[in-house]
Amino acid sequence: MNTPRPLRVVVVDDHQMVREALIGLLQRQVGVTVCGEADSIDTGISAAVTHQPDLLLADLMLHGRDGLELVRHLHEHQPAIRILVITMKEEQSFADKARLAGADGYIMKDRLTDDLHPAIEAIRAGATWYPGHTT
C-alpha cells in the first residue's frame, strides 16, 4: 500500500501561545507534519523558503502589519504553497481581501477546532475554504 506523503505545514502567528496551540492541533491530524513556524512576515517568508511547505497557516495581523503582505508575497513568489489565513476578523470584507491576495482559505480562530481539519483536507484536495462555502 502506497501511503501519501505527509502534508508539510508552516505556522505563522505573532503570538507564541497561538502558534503552540495550532501546532498541537496540527500534530493530531493524520498525514500532517509541522515543518516550521514563524512570528512575523519576514520570518514567515524565510520559513517558506527554507522549508518549502505544502501549506502555510498565517495570521491576518503580524506585529501590527497586515498579514496579507505575506499572502501576496508567497502567492507571487512561491505559488505552489497553499495558504490558509487564520484570524479573529469575521467581517466578509477581510475574507474577500484574503481571497484576492491569493489565500486558499480563511478560518476564524474561534472555529479552529471545528474547521481546521476540514479546511486542510479541502485545500489538500485542491479546493478553497471560506466561511460559508468551499469551492
N, C-alpha and C positions, 0 to 999 in steps of 0.2 A: 504494500500500500504506500503510495507516494503522499507524504504529508506536506502541505503547502508551507512555504517559507513564512516565518512569523512576520507580522506587520511591525515595522520598526517606527517608533514614535519618539518625537522630541516634545517636551512640555515647556512652554514659555509663559511664566507669570511672575510678576514682581513681588509677590508675597510668598515667602518660603512655605508657610503652612498650607497654602492653597496648592502649591506645586507638590508638596508631600502627599496631600490628600488625593490629588489627581493621579500621581504615580501609584499610590496604593490601589485606587480603583482600576487603573490600567493593568496592574500586575495580577489582578484577579481574573482578567479576561484571557481565555484560551486563545493562543495564536497571536498575542500581542507582546512585544518586547519594548521596554523603555530604553532607548539608546543614548539619551541625553536630556539635559534640562538647561534652562537659561532664565535670567531675570530681567532682561531688557531687550530692546530692539536690536542693538548691536551684538549682544551675546547670543541672541536668537539667530541672527544671520550667521554668525560664526559657528554655532552648533549645527545649523542646517548644512553648511559647507563641510564641516568636519565629519558629521555622522551620516549624511545623505539619507535621512529618514524617508519612509513612505508617507508619513502623516506628521504634521506639526500642529499641536494644540496651542493656540495663542490667545492671551487675554486681550481685551479691546483697549485697555489702558495700561501702559507700562511706564512707570516712573513719571507720570504726568504727560507722557507723549501718546499720541494716537497709535494704537497697535495696528491700525490699518496700513501704516507705513511699512511694517514688517510684511503684512499680507501682500501689498503691492510689489515690494521688492522681490519676494520669493516667487510670486506669480510671474514676474517679468524675467528673473534671472535663473530660477530653478523650477520651471513649470511642472516637472514631474512630481514634485512634492505636493500632496493634497493638504489642504489647510482647513482646520476646524476652529472657529472662533468660539471662545467661552467668555461670558460676560454677565454683568448684572443689569445691563441696559436692555429693557424689554420693548422699547419703542420700535415699531416696524421700520422706521427710517434708518435705524442702526443696522438692522438685518439687511436692508436694501443696500446700504453703503458697503457692507461686508461682501455681499454678493458681487457688486460692481467692482470692488477691489480685487476680486479673484478668489474669495473664500469658497470652499466647497460645502461648508456647513456653519451653523450658528446655534449655540446652545446656551440657555440661561444657566448660571451657576447653581441656582436652587433646583434645577431639574437634572443635574448631572447623574445622580444615582439611577434615575429612571431612563434618561435619554442617551447617556454616553455610549453604552453598548450598541443600541440600535443605530445610532448615528455613525459610529465607526464601521459597522457592518454595511450600512448603506453606502458610505463613501468608499469602502474597500471594494464594493461591487460596481463602482463607477457612477453611482447616483450622487445627489446632493441631499443635505438635510437642513431644512429651515423650519422655524416654528409654524406648525400647522400643515406642513406638507413636505414630502420627499419627492424628488424628481429623478 
